[in-house]
Amino acid sequence: MDAPKKLSLLDATLLVMGGIIGVGIFFTPQLVAEETHDPRAFLFVWLFGGGIALLAAFTFAELGGTFPRAGGWFVYLREAFGPFPAFLFAWIVLFVVSTGAVAGVTSFLAQQLGAAFPGLLRPEGALESGLLGARQVAALVVLAVTAVALTGVKRTALVQNACMAIKLLALATFVWIAFVLAPSGASAQASPAAADPVSFLSGMLAALRPVFFAYGGWQMAAYVAPQIADARRNLPRALVAGILGVIVVYGLANASYLRVLGIERLAADPDFASHVAQAHLGEWGQRGLALGMAVSCLGFTIVTIFATPWLYVAMAEEGLFFRRIAALSPRTGVPTLAFLVQAAVALVYVYASTLSKLVDSVIFVEWMFHFLVALALLRLRRNRPDLPRPFRSPLYPLAPLAYAATAALVVGSTLFTAEAKLVFTGLAIVAAGALVYRPWRALIGRARG
């Protein structure tokens, strides 16, 4: 008899939103304003990014309803293209993307706790007793969140839901400041769009990268599909509803920033969120924002640490990882060893700060797999029309085609505009995965006996 499912539709929807809304919305608007210099273009870029995220959600929703299995994205690539590209995807997720992101976000969390509670963190290099270093705090957060995840699916979801509520409260505070406290017409002085069409288009394209980064993370809910009640129906619903919810939240937040600051002041101030909170709510408002951002980091960390190990479970079930990785605790129903392996790799990133550059180098590589998963839907529709599809992507084939075109644009623009060392490092990580694929399979085959 199957164990009862743990996550409701609401839990799954908040998981989608929690995987997207981290701290990017408190920083990326400045980068977007810096590239666009026009309020209409600024809002259009955010709306366009949300539209692409929704088309991507349609793609994942159809695939998720068809294959409601642990591992999500990994499973879709394997079903469409075989184990090799699926392995490469899992390779960069385990050794760079998720573990590196956890280390980076928890380090930022530690900084925000230091801003909210002055004196909590000791200065870099200082050895005073009774104080914690930022790395120690980050490591403690990784261990604490892993411990919560090991207690079971529902308890983890409850903590994540609470963090999500605090994130929304922090963003609602900015809306309240903009439309209640701030003087009316604060953003009346807006710059016109760039007179040079080429510069304007180039700025719009550059602005899309941070927007896509801010909208990323919806796919993590698909990793835990077996833990969602009636996953064939509820996973697609959660993906679509979660993206729509984030589009609304981001729209309100960015409209608030524009109303309070205007486009030029927003573009000129990387620390705009903190300054707005301090100007209208005083020092305690600034501290409250820092604490809200710390909780936002915590929520993102919970989603990543909880969801990603199910990808390693899928690898083990495919014969690409040790069999024990897929073993679920009879008491909690979670893959204990997978959680511990992930925590160990994340802690290496926490204490080896030079590895942080690896995370930046594979952002565009991850978009190669976005491109592949869009093609996976097209391929499976053509080659396996008999598969059950409780959710069919609206406007097919527009959604996967637009999603694939966007992913190709991100990869192509990065290859031509990013620092050569960054591009080389990202491609080298993928090449390393390709080189170890066959020896790794042979090793796992011998270990599995």
N, C-alpha and C positions, 0 to 999 in steps of 0.2 A: 504494500500500500504506500502511495506517495506521501511524503511529509507535507504538511500544510504549508502553503505559500506564506511568505512573511510581509511582502510589500503591497500596499494598496495602490490604487490608481493615484491618489493624492501623494503618497510617499514617492512613487516613481516620477511624478511630475515635478515635485520639489527636488528630486535627485537630479533631473535634467537641468533645472534652473540653477541648482547649487554647483553643478559642474561647469556652468558658464560664468555666473556672476562671482568673480573673485574680487580683486582690487583694481582690475584694469579700468573699470568705469570711473575710478577716481583719478586716473592719470592719462589714459589714451585720448580723452577729448582734447587735451592740450596739443597732442601730436597731430590730431586731425585738423584742429583750428589753424595750426602752424602751416599746414600744407594747403588749406583751402582759402583762408582769409575772406570768406564770404558766408554769412549765416545761412543762406539758402543752400549753398553747396555743402556746407557742414552738415545740415540736417538731412540733405539728400543722401550723402555718403552713408550716414548711419541707417537710413531707411533702406538703401540699396543692400547694405551688408546684412540687415535683418531679413530682407527678401531672399538673398542667397542662402542664408542659414535655414530659412523655412524650406526652400527647395531641397537642401541637403537633408533636412529632417524628413521630408516626404520619401526620399531615397532610402534612408535608414529605416523609416517606418515600414515600408514594404518588405525590405529584407528582414527586418526584425520580426515581423509577423509571420513570415515564411519560415525563418530559422530561429525560433525562440530558445536558443541554446547559450550556454556559458561561453563567453569569449566574443560574442557579437561580431565586431569588425573582422577579427581573425577568421571566424567561421565563413563570413560572406566572401572573403578573398579566397579561402580554400575551396569553397563550393564552386566558385566561378573559374579560378585559374590554377588550382592545385596547391600543394603544401609549400612550395618554394617561396612565392611572394608573401604568403601568409606568415612564414617563418621570418622573413626579413622585416615585416611589420612588427612582429612580436619582439624581435631582436632590438629594434630601436626604442620600442616602448619600455622594455625591461631595463635596458642598460643606459638609456639617456632620457627619453621623453618624460615618462611619468615619475621616475625616481629623481631625476634632475629637477623637475618642476616642484616636487614635494620639498626638496632641499631648499630651492630658491624661495618658495612661498613661506616656508617656516622661518627662514632667516629674516624675511621681511616682517613676518609676524612678531618676531622677537624685537625688531626695531620699533614697531608700533607700540608694543607693550612698554618699551623704554620711554617712548614719548608720552604715553598715557600715565605712567607711574615713574616720574623722574627719580633717579637713584636706584632703580631696580637693577639696571645693567651696569657692569663696571666698564670703564673705558677700555678700548682695544689695547691689549698688552699689559694692563694693570693687574695686580695680583691681590688686591684687598680681599680679606676674608668676608664672608657674609653676602657677597655679591655674585651674581651669575654673569657669565659671558654670553654674548648673543648666540654663539654656536652651541653652548650648553642648553640654552633655552630651546633652540631649534631641535636639538637631538631629543630633549625631553618631550617636546610636542609630538615628534615622530613616534616615539615609544608609547606615549599615552594614547594617541589616536589608534595605533596598532592594537593596543590592549583593549580599547573599546570595541574595535572591529572584531576581535576574537571572541567577544561575548555573544555575538549573534547578529543577525540581519536586522531585526526589529529595533533592538536597542540602539544600534548605530544609526538607523534611520531617524529615530526620535531625536537624537542629539543633532543630527544634520538638519532636521526640520526646525529645531530651535535656533540654530545658527542662521538658517535662511530667513526666519522671522526678524532677527536682529539686523541682517543685511538690508532687508526691505525697510525697516525702521530708519536706518541710517540714510538711505536714499530718500525716503519720505521727508526727512528733516531738511534736505536741500530743496525739495519742492516747496515745503512750508516757508523756508527762508525766502525763496524766490518770489512767491506769490502772496506772502503775508507780511514778512518783515522788510524785504528790500524795497527801496523806492521804486515806484512805477516808472517804467521807461528807462531803466538803467542800461539797457542794451541798445538804445536808440541810435548811437553812433556806430554804424556798421560799415565796414569797408566794402567797396564794390568788388566784383570778381576781377581776377587778373585780366588786363586788357589784351595780353598776348594769348591767343587760344591754345598755342602749343604748351606754354607754361601752365595755363589753367588745367589742361588735360593731364599734364605730367603730375601736377599737384594732386589732382583727384585720384590718379592711380596710386600715388605714394600714400595718400590718406587711407586707401582701402586696406592696406596691410595691417595697421594697428586695429582697424575696425574688425577685420576678420579674426584677428587674435582675440579681441574682446568678446566675440561671439563664439569662440571655440569651446569645446568640451561637452557638447550635447551627446556625443557618441558613447560616453562612459556608462550611461544608463543601460545601453544595449549589452554591455559586458555581463550584467547580472540578470539577464532575462529569465532564467529558471527560478529566480527568487521573487518574481512578480506574479501576483495572482492573475490567472487567465492572460498570460503574457501575449498570446497571439492577438488579442484585442486591446489589452491595456498598454502594452509597450508602444505601439504606434500612436495611441491616444496621448500618452505621456510625452512622447517626443514632440508631437505637433503642438500640444497645449503648452508645454514648457517653453518652446521657442517663441510662441505668440506672447506668452507672459513676459519673457525677457525683452522682446521688441517694445512692448508697452513701457516697461520699467526704464529701459535705456532712452526711449523717446522722451519721457517725462524728465529724467535726470538731465539730459542734454539741453532740453528747452529751458530748464531751470538755470543751468550754467550760463546760457546765452543771455537770459533775462537779467541776471545779476551782474555779469561781467562785460557782456558784449564780446564780439569775436576777436578783437585785437588784444584786449586784456587777457582773455582766455589763452590766446596763442602765446603770449609773452610770459606766462606764469606757470612753470611746471608744477608748483606746489599750490595750485589754485584752490583745491578743495580745503586744505588746511587754513588758508588765508581767509576764505569766505566764512568758514565756521568761526574763526577767531574774531573777525570783524563784526559778526552779527550775534554771536553767542558768548564771546569773551574767551578767556583762557580755558574755562571748564568745557566750553563748546569744542575747542580745539582738542582737548584731551579726550572728550567723548567721541569725536571723530576718529582719533587714533585708536581708541578701544574698539569702535565699530569696525574699522579696517582690520584690526587684529582678529576679531570674530569672523569677519568675511574670509580672511586667510584660513582660519581654522575650518570653516565650512567647506571650502574648496579642498583642503587637505583631507578632510574626512571622506569626501566623495572619491578622491583619487586613490587614497589608501584602501578604501573599502571595495571599490569597483574593479580596479585594475587586476588584482590577483586572479579573478575569474578568467582572464585571458590566459594566464599560465595554466589554469585548469584545462582549458580547451587545448593548449599545446600538449599537455600530458595525455589527454584522451586521444590525440592524433598521433601519439608516439614521438613527439618532438621534445618531450621533457620527461624527467624521471617520474615513474608511476606514482610515487608517494606525493608528488605535488598536487595531484588531483584528489587525494583522499580528503573526505569531509569529516569533520568532527561529529561523532554520533550525538553529542550533547548540544552543540551550537549550530551545526549544519554549515560551518564555514571551512574553507581550505586552510588549515592552520599553518602548514609548512610554506605554502605560497605567500601568506602574509609575512612570515618571518624572513623569507628570502628577499622580498621587496624591501622590508625595513632595513635589512643589512646593507643593500645597495644604496638606499637613500642616505643612510648614515655616512657612507663613504663620501657621498657628494657634500654632505653637511660639513665635514671636516677637511675636505680637499677642495678649497674654494677655486683653485685653478681649473677644475673640471667644469665650472659653470659655463665656460665658453662652448662646451660641447652641446649644451641645450640650445643655445642660439643657432648653432650650426645645423641642427636637424629640423628646425621649424619648417624650412622649405621642403625638406625631405619628407616630412609628414604629409605635406600637401601632394606629393606624388602618390601617396596611398589614398588620399581623398579622390584623386583622379581615377585610380584603379577601382575604388568601390563604386563610383558612379558608372564606370564601364561594366562592373560586375552585374548591376541591375539590368543593363541593356543586354548583356550576354545571356543571363539566366532567363530573361523574358523570351529570347529567341530560341535558345537551345533546350530549355526545360519548361515548356508552356504548361505542363501538367502539374507543377508544384502548387500546393495550396497557397492562396494569396488572400487572406482575410482583409488586408488593407492593400489597395492599389493606389500607386502614386497619382494624384490628380495631375491633369494636363500632360500625362505621359506622351511622348518621351521628352517633353520640354524640361521637366525638373532635372533628370539625370544629365541631360545634355548641357544645360546652363551650369549645373554644378561642376561638371567635368571641364567646361570651358573656363570657369573661374579658377579652378585648381591649376589648370595649365597656365593661366595668366600669372598667378602667384609664383609658380615655379620658374616660369620664363623670365619674369621681371627680376626675380632674385638672382638668377644666374647671370643676368646682364648688368645689374646695378650693385649687387652686394660685394663686400670685400672678398677678394679672391681666396684669401686664407680661410674665410668662413665657409665658402662654397666647397673648397677642396676638403675641408675637415668633414663636412656633412656627407659628401660623396664617399670619402674614405671609410666612414663608419658603415655605410651600406655595403661597400666592397668587402669590408672585413666580415660582415654577416654572410655574404655570398661565399667567401672562402671557407668559412668554418661550417657551412651547412652540411656538406657530406660527412666530414669527420665527426661532427656533432651527432648526426643521425646514427652513424655507426657506433659511437660511444653509447648513446641511449639504447640502441638495439641490444648491445651486449649487456648493459646494466639491467634491462628488462627481461633478459634471459630467453 
